[in-house]
Amino acid sequence: MTTRDYNLYGGNPPHQDSKTSKSASDSIKSSVGNLHKKVLSYFSHGVGWTDEEIQILTQLPPNTARPRRRELVLMGKLKNSGKFRKTKSGRKAIVWILGDNLNFVSVEGRSDGES
């Protein structure tokens, strides 16, 4: 997965129109492909993870791991398994599994199962 494969949000990581948010988006843009690969490397057919587990496995901070997971869902590389596991705090969390789309397809306005 390369930076040119990244076509969500107009080709830039999501950001608000504030200077700090735009700066953060610009600074991570060149790393997005590698971060997607890092998240995906922990998934195999039949094995799924919650956002909290992804953060622990990848050692990425929540504000980096969750947006990358969401982008992978929008690209069809991960999907909602329909199952839940409890987080450390005891709340239910979606278990994400490999998606059906192993090739990049730009998807706009698709729901990723979050509420």
Secondary structure, 3 states (H helix, E strand, C coil): CCHHHCCHHHHCCCCCCCHHHHHHHHHHHHHHHHHHHHHHCCCECCECECHHHHHHHHCCCHHHHHHHHHHHHHCCCEEEEEEEEECCCCCEEEEEEECCCCCCCCCCCCCCCCC
